[in-house]
Amino acid sequence: MDHRADTYIGGQWVENNGDDVIAVIDPSTGQCVATVRESSTGDMDTAIEAAGRARPVLRAMPPGERAALLERIAGELEARAGGLAELISSEMGMPRKHCADYQVRTAIGTFRNTARAVADVPFTERIGGSDVLREPVGVVAAMTPWNFPLLQTAAKVGPALAAGCPVVLKPSEITPLDAYVLAEAVHAAGAPPGALNLLFGNGLHVGEYMARHPGTAMVSLTGSTRAGRRVAELAAASVKRVTLELGGKSAAVVLPDGDLAAAVERVVRTVCINTGQTCTALTRLLVPFEAMADAEDLVTLAMSGYRVGPSGDPDADIGPLASANQRHRVNDHLERALVDGARTIWDHPPEELPRAGFFTGPAAFAVSDPRIVLAQQEVFGPVLAVIPYVGEDEAVAIANGTQYGLAGAVWSADEEHALRIAERIEAGSIEINGAPFNGLAPFGGYKQSGYGRELGVHGIAQFTELKAIQRRTAAAR
């Protein structure tokens, strides 16, 4: 078992001084695989001060040098990819055969995409008689989740450094270990001391302190909608910049001429991979009323093909949920769905689930009333609601009928028709006919899925302030 009492602050490995210890639990077994000492208030102050000292250094680096730093970080992570995949799998339970692609490769790609995007950011532009500058906002407090720990960290640390902002990072207390490897990569890449600083602990103790600390200029959080509300409230006291990437209840709308089989295959995959612990998972499948029976048959066929097993099982497609609390929450939703009138389409045989660990099988329900809890709230488990509609207007109304607006999908044989429907859906990212995710396009939500955007040029711009310098000589021309 690995016992870590250290952290990375100001370009050095130093001791954490908190009183408590975080137990890292392997969700496949329920056993403790590592411990990490929490950060004290003094550690937090030291980390934020170190970031403050790095601020003028990063600000003075030309954008091209910052892009080169991100490329080196990506290279250092790539050299550690095999160990990272196994480490993340032990932290949060995704099967190892998937971790290399979904958890590690995507994070490395995010650093590289951000480095590419730097050249397209208008750090200086002329508008009329003014020079308009994009300048780094300052020290960033970044708080990342446990479901895609390294990827979500890359989506904050990469753009922040690209903009010239030092980062104080608090990873989820459920998945703290991969942050150590990231710090090793940042250090090996030659980042200025204080460019990245690590703090460990829960949101109530560490996260809230970071959000209200006078030394942080911006908070970037990926987490629950409830956590987002609290961070926004704390940051408002000092009028900090805030970006929030929160929950989702994304709808996949299959139009009457859409490829239903392909849509079901794609939707079920988003719901099952990572055990449904994906904020963009297409957890609501909307199909024409007359296609409901065919949709149910296809969902049953697709879900029955996924094997549930421990993360080390080479045949496992679905691993455990990340924690005992998460399993309890998902099981509550499954029970509530039946009480609310949902009809079971597929339920993984419970006797086939591993006895140890935090497992639940994939499940799908036919939902006639899209207002029930299962069709409104984020379950964050491998659970699908299949909802019939009559007419496109009703499909769009159902798709928009939740508090969330993170992602969505439309399926049609006529791509232009699908585009018109996508334009009516209130969500920040919508795929047409299963189009692949674009890591250079802006990512973020509408409504209570948050605000601000990550990735690419728009993600970097979130970490900048705009300054207009009026020039008399330019105005006179």
Phi, psi and omega in degrees: 000138181268129178244116182247122175246005185253170175210176184244111182222132176062030179080012181225155173270120184229165180283139167281148186240015179290161182276337187255162180237134177270127175267124177267118187255130173284112184291348176284335184238338187079009182260149177286128181249348180193161172230149179226130178284136179289160177275143176271173175300322177296320177299319181296315178298317181297318181295317181291323176294320178297320177296321178298323178290331179281344186303309181293332180292312180294322180298325182281345179290129175300149180308322180297324178290324178293322176296319179296324176299317179296322177298320179292321177299316178301318179296320179293322176294321179299322179293341182251012191300316183299313178294325179296317181300316179293322181295312181295322177300319180288333180284313190235357166097355177299136178308139185301328182293339178263335188300321183301320181275304190286329185259316189265308182301320180293325178291316178299317178297327179293318176299317182290319177297321179295319177300320178296322186289338183306319183296339183261000179278126179281077180295332176221131176211158179257125176234108184060234179265020184239144166269125180250122185248142169256118182241150182299139185289331181131205183289129182255127170267112183250130180234123189240156186267180184263348188282324172226072193298313182284321180298313181293328175293317178300325181288349176251311183295317182301303179297325179297312178296323179299325179278349181096022182254129172286156187234136166251114189254129169244104175286165176302142177293344177283327184229068182272344194289322183292339177295329176297318181292321176299316179298320176300318181293318179297318179295313181295333180282353177085029178294147177302144177305131181091355178296324175228133180224140185251137171232145183236137179153182182272173183293324183295320183271301187276312184300315180293324178296318179297321184291329182258358183293134181293344181274353177259136182261343185208147175239130175238116185237136163243123183180202181284161177297324178297316178297322179297319178299318182293317179297316180298321179297314181292318182292332182296334182298328178245015176054047177284154168291139181223134167237137185230124172246108193243214189282175179208155174218065196286141181254138170251113182263116176261111178286162185306330180264008181284158179280094186297318181297315179294322180296315180298316179302315180294314183297312181298323179297317180296330182280329186267320181295137186065023176055036177076004183270059183224123186295335181265006181304139181275078190275356174235118178256113182258120184230153175304144183308318184288347181259006187299316182297317179296320180298318180296317179298317181292321178296316178301314180298317182291312184292325182293345180274355181268130180263131178263133179189172179300158185299332180276355180284116183295344180264355184284132173262327182239125177266196178282168165288162192286340183203166177296322179297320180294319178298318179299318181295315180295316179297325175299318178296320180297318179291318181295325181301317180292321178298324182278001174101004176290149181250132182291127172264314179214136175220119182301133181303120183298331182290346179268359179279144175302145182286321179270161177087186190247067188261145165216148182269164177294148181215150177223143182229144169274128186237113180273336180247105183290003179268353182289163186303317182301328182265001182243324186256151177286119180277322183060045175208175185281064188232128183241136172254123177257120191235125177277153176222160176237104179090151184296323181299319178292322178300314179294320179298319178294315180302321181271002190270030174232174179284350186261165176196054185270308186213177179183180180205150175226139180236125178201150175289339179256103185297324178294322175297315178301320179298319179296322176292318179301323180295338180270348182272131184273083180206153186279342183213119184229131178259146178250123176052040175076021179302144184290156178294138180253109183286358176258346180278153179295142181231130178169181191242168168261168171051226185275014168275000173113188178210162190091165181228148176246163172080145175062202181302316182294326178294319178295318182300333180298335184262020180236155170252147178263133177234129176253124178250114182276130183244119181299317183295321179291320181294330183286340183287000000 
